[in-house]
Amino acid sequence: MTSQTIASRSSSADLQCRSKLRHQARRALPATDIESPRRGPGRGWRLGPLTLAACERADQARAVDDYATIYEAFYRRLKTFPVFGRGWLNRLRDVTEQARAWASEAKTPEPSDDADMPGGPSWLARAVALRGLYEHRGGADNPVILEMARVCGGEIAQSYVHDAIPWCALFVNYCLIASGRAGNDSLWALNFSHYGTRLPGPAVGAIATKRRSGGGGHVFFVLGRDAQGRIVGIGGNQSDMVCDDEFDPNVMVAYTWPDDVPPTKVGGTKTDISVLPVVTPTPKARRDVELPA
């Protein structure tokens, strides 16, 4: 048997094992968001925030040992184990020892000031603080809305010059950016359906997009659900102001979330609102507000 054949068979066995492990992970964690690899060099399996959150909660040392046990059991079932097994197990031992060392050094993560904070993530708290902000009538502009555009910078700051321009996407961008998260530098509401990580269903603080019956779209933050089974969301340019409103879950385009923060309690489908708290929409009332520091 040539060295080239040996290397080829060894690589094939390793790929089979990785495929099996991915399959087992999907069966064990059906609510995770492991996405298939894209073609091209440097592309690999992508772990979304649900999977990363599950990893954060796991016992890392135990996870390393479980992973190594699955790997070794698979190797030993292969017909070529008598030939290549020693090398495979040596490599597995080295990788496992290094992983155990990393697990022992891992620090307990600091409590999140976002997804786990009472009332929802920080960008949602910022949105709630601006409840009542309204656009001025006629040719006058509310300087607070224009200031939100300045804070966002980029294309938004250049193109948003009057509060008569639809500003629901501006509001979402501002709340994200002012909370230390990335925006998408777009005033088009439906562009948020491609923002960050797409969730399978709603979550408190999720960015929800929907199409308008007359064309175009709308974007807002999820607050909860009402007693009638509707999504309650807070957004800008709702009745020309920042306020709460109710939405039919069946008309939602997508729920998205910032890449760098794992969400909690996510619905399994777009219409699964059971994970949301029941809330009463705050009555609409205009008021003069300033942007929080």
N, C-alpha and C positions, 0 to 999 in steps of 0.2 A: 504494500500500500504506500503510495507516494505521500510526501509531506503536504503537498497541495490538497490531496484528497482528505487527509486527516484534518487539516485546518478548515476545509469546507464543511465536513461533517460536524465538527465541533461548533462552528458558527451557527449551523442550521439548528443544532440541539438547543443552543442558547436562545435563539429567536423563538423556537417552539415554547420554551419555558416562559419567556417574557409574555408571549401571547396568552398562555394559560393563566398566568398571574393576573393579567389585565381582565380576563374573563371572570376569574374568581372575585376580583375586586368589584366588578360591576354587579355580580350576584349578591355579594355581601353588603354592598352599599348602593342600593338601587336609586337613592335620592342624590347621588353625587353627580358631578358635572365633568366627567372625564371625556374630553373631546378627541376625535380621531386625528392622527397626524396629517399635516398637509405635505404635499410632495415637495421635494427639493432638499438640498443640503442644509443641515442644521435644524431641520424641522422634527419635532418630536411630539409625544402625547402632551396635551395641555390640560393642566389641572385648574379648574375654576375655583371660586371662593367657597363653594359648598364643601368640596373635597378638602381644601386647605383648612377649613374650619374644623372638619372631622379629624384631620391630622393633629391640629393644635390640641384637641381634647383628648387624644389617644395617649396611652402609656407608651412613650417612645421606645424604651428599652424592650418592652414586651413585643412591640410591633416589629422590631429588628429580629428578635428571636423567632417570631411566627413566620416572618418572611423567609428567614434562612431555613426553617424546617420545611416549608413548602418547596423551596428551591431544591433542597437535598433529596426530598422524597421523589420529586420529578426526575432528577438526574438518575437515581437508582432504578427507576422503572425503564429507562432507555436500554435498548438492546446493545448499544455501543458502550454502556457504562464500564464493562470489564476492560475496555481498551483506553478510554479517555477519562474514566471516573476519578482517578487520583488527581489529575490536573484540575478537573472541574471543582472538586472538593477543596483543593488547596486554595484556589482562587476565591471560592465562596467563603472559606475560613478567613482569609485576609480582609475581604470586604466586610464581613460580619464584625470582625474585631474593630475595624475602623469605625463602623456605624455605631457600635456599642460605645466607643469612646466619645463620639459626637453626642450620643443620646445622654450620656452621663454629664456632659458639660452644658447641655441645654438648660437655659434658664426658664423659669416659669414666666410666661408672657405677662406683660403689664396689663392691667385691666383696660379694655378698649374704651376710648371716650366717644366711640361712634355707635357701632351696631348694638352694643349691649347697654348703652346708657338709658336710664328711665326716660320714656317718651320718645325714644328713637334716636337715630344718629344725629351728629352735630349739624349737618346740613338741613335736616328737618327742623331742628330747634331754631335755626336761623330763619327759616321760612315762616315759622309760627310767630317769631318776634316781629315780622313785618306785616302781620295780618292787619288789614285795613288800609294799607298803602294804595293810593288810587291815582289814576291819570287825570290831569286837568282838562277841563272842557275847552273847546275852541282852539285857538292858536297858542294858548299858554301850555307850557310843559312843566311837569312836576320835576324839579331838579333832583329829587332823590332817585327817581327812575333813571334819569340820565347819568347820575353818579354811579349807579350799578353798572352801566355800560362801560364807564371809564375804568372801574375796578377790574372788569373782565379783560380789558385790553384787546389787542389783536384786531381781527376783522369786525368784531362786535363794536368796539369803541369807535371804529372809523365809520361804520354804516348806521349805527343807531343814533339818530340825531333829534328825533321827536317822539314823545310818548304816544302819539297816534299810531305809530308802527306797532304791530302785534308784538307783545313782549313776554309771552309765556316762556319761550326758550331762553330769553335774556334772564328772566327770574331764576330759572333752574340753574343756568350757568353761574349766575352770581352766587347763589347759595352754596354751590359746590366749591367754587374757587375761593370764596371768603372763608370756607371751612377747611381750606388746605387740600382740597381734592382737585383733580383735573376737570376742566369743562370740555366742551367740544368746539368752541369758537364758532358756533352757528346759531342763527336766529330762526332756523327752520325746525319746527317742533318735531317732526317725524324723524329727523336725523338722530334724535336720542334713542330711537329703536335699535341703533347700531352702536350705542355708546357702551364702553366698559364691558361688563359681562351680562349676557342675557340670562334672566332667571326663568325657571319653568312656570312660576306663578307669582302672585303678589307677596309683598313683605312690607312691614312698616318702614317707611323711608325709601322704598323703591321708586325709581323714576318710571312713571307710567305714560305711555303714548297711546293716542287714539286718533282716529280720523273724524273730521267734522262732516256732518251731513251735507253741507254746502260746498265741500272741497277743503283741501288743506288738512291741518292736523292740530292737535293740542298736546301739551306735555305738562305734567304736574307730579307732585309727590304724594304717595299713598299714606294716609293717616290711619285708616281702619276700615270698618264696614258699619253700615247702619242696620237697624232692626228689620228693614225691608230687603236686605241682601244686596245692597248696592255698595260700590266702593266709595269711600269718603276720601277726597283728596284736597290738598291745598295747593294753589297755584297762582301765578300772576296772570293778569288779563282775563280773569274770570269775573264777568260782569264789570269789566274795566277796572278791576282792583285785585288785591291779594285777599282771597277768602276761601272758605271751605265750599265744596260742592259735591254732589252725588253723581256717580257714573255707573252705567250698566257694565258689569264685568264681561259681558259677551261681545262688546265692541272694542275691547282693548287690542292694540297692535302688539305691544311688547312691554315687559317689565325689565328694566336694566339696573345695574348697580356698579359703583366704582370698583375697579380691578383690585385695589390694594386693601379693601376692607371686607372681611367675610360677613355675609348677612346672617341673621338668625330667623328661624321660623318662616320658611318660604313655602308657599302653596305649591302643590304638585303639578297643577295645571293652571292655565290662565284664568279659569273660572273658579278655582279652589280658594274661596275666601275664608275658609274655616279657621285658618291660622291667624287671622286678623282680629284685633280686639273690636268689640262693639263700641262705637263712639257716637256722640251726638254732634252734628255739625254746628260750629259756632255761628250764630246769626251774623249776617252781613252788616257791617257798619264801617263807614269811611272814617279814617282818622289820620292826623298828621303824624308821621313817624320819621325817625332818622335811622340811617344805617348803623348797626351795632359796630362798636370799635373792633 
